[in-house]
């Protein structure tokens, strides 16, 4: 999946991201603004995961939403 699609349509994908990572705040979601790197950082910070784990979670998320 091309992450630029998510970034360009952030309003559509924001709800899906919030459903996946429920602990992310509205403020974090606004700061993420569709940027994958910002999402990785927010997942790491909020959930205490490694960068590799955050990347793996996002990859699984991308697989689910691309259909």
C-alpha positions in Angstrom: 0.0 0.0 0.0 1.2 3.5 -0.8 1.1 5.5 2.4 0.7 8.7 0.4 -2.9 7.6 -0.1 -3.5 7.5 3.7 -1.8 10.9 4.1 -3.8 12.4 1.3 -7.1 11.0 2.7 -6.3 11.4 6.4 -9.8 12.3 7.3 -11.1 9.0 6.0 -8.3 6.9 7.5 -8.1 8.7 10.9 -11.1 6.8 12.2 -9.5 3.5 11.2 -6.3 4.4 12.9 -8.1 5.4 16.0 -10.0 2.1 16.0 -6.7 0.2 15.7 -4.8 2.2 18.3 -7.5 3.3 20.7 -5.0 4.9 23.2 -3.9 7.5 20.7 -5.5 10.9 21.5 -7.2 13.3 19.2 -4.3 15.6 19.6 -1.8 12.9 18.6 -4.0 12.0 15.6 -4.1 15.7 14.5 -0.3 15.9 14.8 0.2 12.6 12.9 -1.9 14.1 10.0 -1.4 11.0 7.9 2.4 10.9 8.3 3.7 7.4 8.7 6.8 8.4 10.7 4.6 10.4 13.1 2.4 7.4 13.6 5.3 5.2 14.3 6.6 7.7 16.9 3.2 8.0 18.5 2.7 4.2 18.7 6.1 3.9 20.3 5.5 6.6 22.8 1.9 5.6 23.7 2.4 1.8 23.8 6.0 1.6 24.8 6.9 -0.5 21.8 10.1 -0.7 19.8 10.3 1.0 16.4 10.4 -2.4 14.8 7.2 -3.5 16.6 5.4 -0.2 15.7 6.4 -0.7 12.0 5.1 -4.3 12.1 1.8 -3.2 13.5 1.4 -0.6 10.8 2.3 -3.1 8.1 -0.4 -5.4 9.4 -2.8 -2.5 9.5 -2.0 -1.6 5.9 -2.7 -5.2 4.8 -6.1 -5.0 6.4 -7.2 -1.6 5.0 -6.0 -2.1 1.5 -8.9 -4.3 0.5 
